[in-house]
Amino acid sequence: MQVNRETLLVEQRGRVAIVELNRPDVMNAINMQMRDDLSDVLGELRRDDSVGAVVLSAVGQKAFSAGMDLREFSQRLADLPLSEMRRFRWERGEGIPQFDKPIIAAVNGLAIGGGVELALMCDICFAAETASFAFAEVTRGLIPGNGATQRLARRIGRSRALELILSARTVTAKEAGDLGLVDHVVPGTELIDQALALANLMANNAPIAVRTAKAAIDRGLDLSLEAGLNLERDLATFIYTTEDAKEGPRAFVQKRAALWKNL
């Protein structure tokens, strides 16, 4: 598989693709090219049946991402009518929320603003012990504009989200773990290996079942319990129609590894 882009490095290990932000000279700041590249790469990985999960990390040891490239943003904003701002800024996202396979963030260094928002979009977040997290937007006259005001409150609660976003204070990886912003805090030397280990567990399971279970959880969060259970029943019924749902029990009875067909 070769899907590298100008701002990204992509490597496949087994059924897991490692996607790394690759602008270390500017602490992996997110410019429009990186957003486009990430959307394109995730689109290709989504269609690639040899890839069952993705780990998102970054090149270098200092930064996961310093957030939005403010230099580029201010230059573009200077010539952009305010009426076009919403379309320019958000007409095309990074592709993470639409990615229907498991995607795991591996935060290797500091994550600021949009860098934290990238991690929040992912399904699970690992962080190196030396990583740190901050929402600095209010110190620059801005607010988090790529989902943090909504996703963070849903993840760690309203009051804690208010504290982090309105104070703009930096939290360590340990505190981020205690708050629930991060799921796993690990030694930096083990970051990619531990994220890969979990990604491999997911990627080696039945592909349709994994994607459907993820969809059930994500879609169900916006529903009442009763509506969510009805959704689950509908999706579980659909799963019974797949070839893989027949192969799984058959392999169990025959005491062998299942041979998933993604059908």
C-alpha positions in Angstrom: 0.0 0.0 0.0 1.4 3.4 -0.9 -0.9 6.4 -0.1 1.6 8.9 1.3 0.8 12.5 0.8 2.8 15.7 1.2 1.9 16.2 4.8 1.5 12.5 5.9 3.5 9.3 6.1 1.6 6.0 5.8 2.9 2.6 6.7 0.9 -0.7 6.8 1.8 -3.4 9.4 -0.4 -6.4 8.9 -4.0 -5.2 8.8 -3.2 -1.9 10.6 -2.2 1.3 8.8 -0.1 3.8 10.7 -0.8 7.4 9.6 1.7 10.0 10.8 1.3 13.8 10.6 4.5 15.0 8.9 5.2 18.7 9.4 7.7 18.4 12.3 9.4 21.7 11.4 6.2 23.5 12.5 5.2 21.0 15.3 2.8 19.3 12.9 0.5 22.3 12.7 -2.6 21.5 10.7 -2.8 23.4 7.4 -5.4 23.0 4.7 -3.1 20.7 2.8 -2.9 18.4 5.8 -6.6 18.3 6.2 -7.1 17.5 2.5 -4.4 14.9 2.6 -5.8 13.2 5.7 -9.3 13.2 4.2 -7.9 11.6 1.0 -5.8 9.0 2.8 -8.6 7.9 5.2 -10.9 7.6 2.2 -8.4 5.3 0.5 -7.9 3.3 3.7 -11.7 3.0 4.2 -12.0 1.4 0.8 -9.0 -0.9 1.3 -10.1 -4.3 2.5 -6.5 -5.2 3.6 -6.8 -2.5 6.3 -8.9 -3.2 9.3 -7.8 -0.4 11.6 -5.7 2.8 11.7 -3.3 4.3 14.3 -3.0 8.1 14.0 0.3 9.5 15.3 2.9 12.1 14.3 6.5 12.4 13.2 9.0 13.6 15.8 9.0 13.4 19.6 8.1 17.0 20.5 4.6 17.4 19.2 1.6 15.5 18.1 0.2 18.7 16.7 0.3 22.3 17.7 -3.2 22.8 16.2 -4.3 25.0 13.3 -1.6 26.7 11.2 -2.4 30.2 12.3 0.1 31.8 9.9 -1.7 30.2 6.9 -5.1 30.9 8.4 -4.5 34.6 9.0 -3.1 35.0 5.5 -6.1 33.4 3.9 -8.5 35.2 6.2 -7.1 38.5 5.1 -8.5 38.1 1.6 -11.6 36.1 2.5 -15.0 37.7 2.8 -16.6 36.9 6.1 -19.6 35.4 4.3 -17.3 32.7 2.9 -15.6 31.9 6.3 -17.8 28.9 7.2 -17.5 27.3 3.8 -13.8 27.8 3.6 -13.1 26.6 7.1 -15.4 23.6 7.3 -16.5 22.6 3.9 -14.2 19.6 4.0 -13.0 18.0 7.2 -10.3 15.5 8.1 -12.4 12.5 7.4 -12.0 11.0 10.9 -15.7 11.2 12.0 -16.8 9.5 8.7 -14.1 6.7 9.0 -16.1 3.5 9.7 -13.2 1.4 10.9 -11.5 1.7 14.3 -9.1 4.6 14.5 -6.8 5.0 17.5 -4.8 8.2 18.3 -1.3 7.8 19.6 -0.3 11.2 21.0 3.5 11.3 21.1 4.0 14.9 22.4 2.2 18.2 22.9 -1.3 18.5 21.5 -2.7 22.0 21.4 -6.1 23.1 20.1 -6.8 21.4 16.9 -4.3 18.7 17.8 -6.4 17.7 20.8 -9.5 17.9 18.5 -7.9 15.3 16.2 -7.4 13.0 19.1 -11.0 13.6 20.3 -12.3 12.5 16.9 -10.6 9.1 17.2 -12.3 6.2 18.8 -9.6 5.6 21.5 -6.6 7.7 22.6 -3.2 6.5 23.8 -0.7 9.1 25.1 2.9 9.0 25.9 3.7 9.8 29.5 5.5 13.0 28.3 2.5 14.2 26.2 0.5 17.3 27.2 -2.8 18.8 26.2 -4.2 22.3 26.0 -6.9 24.3 24.3 -5.2 27.6 23.7 -7.8 29.2 21.4 -9.3 31.7 23.9 -5.8 33.1 24.5 -5.8 34.1 20.8 -9.3 35.5 20.6 -10.7 32.3 19.2 -12.8 29.3 20.3 -12.2 25.7 19.5 -13.9 25.3 16.1 -13.3 21.8 15.1 -15.6 20.0 17.5 -14.0 20.4 20.9 -16.8 22.4 22.5 -19.2 19.5 21.7 -17.0 16.4 21.8 -15.0 17.3 24.9 -18.1 18.0 27.0 -19.6 14.7 25.9 -16.4 12.9 26.8 -15.4 14.4 30.2 -18.5 16.3 31.3 -19.6 20.0 31.0 -17.7 21.5 34.0 -14.4 19.8 33.2 -14.7 20.9 29.5 -15.4 24.4 30.6 -12.4 24.4 32.8 -10.0 23.2 30.1 -11.3 25.4 27.3 -11.9 28.6 29.2 -8.7 28.5 31.3 -6.5 27.3 28.3 -4.3 25.6 30.9 -2.0 22.7 30.0 -2.7 19.3 31.4 -0.2 16.4 31.6 -0.9 13.0 30.1 -1.6 11.7 33.6 -4.2 14.3 34.3 -5.7 13.8 30.9 -6.0 10.2 31.7 -7.6 10.9 35.1 -10.1 13.3 33.4 -11.0 10.7 30.7 -9.6 12.8 27.9 -7.1 10.0 27.3 -7.8 6.3 27.6 -4.3 4.9 28.0 -1.1 6.6 29.2 2.1 4.6 28.4 5.8 5.1 28.2 6.8 6.9 25.1 9.0 4.0 23.9 5.9 1.8 24.0 3.4 4.2 22.5 3.1 2.9 18.9 3.5 -0.8 20.0 0.7 -0.6 22.5 -1.6 1.3 20.2 -0.8 -1.2 17.4 -1.5 -4.2 19.7 -5.0 -3.0 20.4 -5.5 -2.0 16.7 -4.5 -5.5 15.7 -7.0 -7.1 18.0 -9.7 -5.1 16.4 -8.5 -5.4 12.8 -8.3 -9.2 13.0 -12.0 -9.6 13.9 -14.8 -9.9 11.4 -14.7 -6.6 9.4 -18.4 -6.1 8.9 -19.1 -6.9 12.5 -16.5 -4.5 13.7 -17.8 -1.7 11.5 -21.4 -2.4 12.4 -20.7 -2.5 16.2 -18.9 0.8 15.9 -21.8 2.3 14.0 -24.3 1.0 16.6 -22.4 2.6 19.5 -21.8 6.0 17.7 -25.4 6.3 16.4 -26.9 5.1 19.6 -25.3 7.8 21.7 -27.6 10.3 20.2 -30.7 8.2 20.8 -32.8 7.2 23.9 -32.0 3.8 25.3 -35.2 2.4 23.8 -34.4 3.7 20.4 -30.8 2.6 20.7 -31.8 -0.9 21.6 -34.1 -1.0 18.5 -31.2 0.2 16.4 -29.0 -2.6 17.9 -31.6 -5.2 17.1 -31.9 -4.0 13.5 -28.1 -4.1 13.0 -27.8 -7.5 14.8 -30.4 -8.9 12.4 -28.5 -7.5 9.4 -25.3 -9.1 10.7 -27.0 -12.6 10.6 -27.4 -12.2 6.8 -23.6 -12.0 6.3 -21.3 -14.8 5.3 -18.9 -13.9 8.1 -21.7 -14.5 10.6 -21.9 -18.1 9.3 -18.1 -18.5 9.2 -17.5 -17.4 12.8 -19.6 -20.2 14.5 -18.4 -22.7 12.0 -14.7 -21.9 12.8 -15.4 -22.1 16.5 -17.0 -25.6 16.2 -14.1 -26.8 14.0 -11.6 -25.3 16.4 -9.7 -23.2 13.8 -9.2 -19.6 13.0 -12.0 -17.9 11.1 -11.4 -16.9 7.5 -13.2 -13.6 7.1 -14.5 -12.8 3.7 -15.9 -9.3 4.5 -19.2 -10.5 3.0 
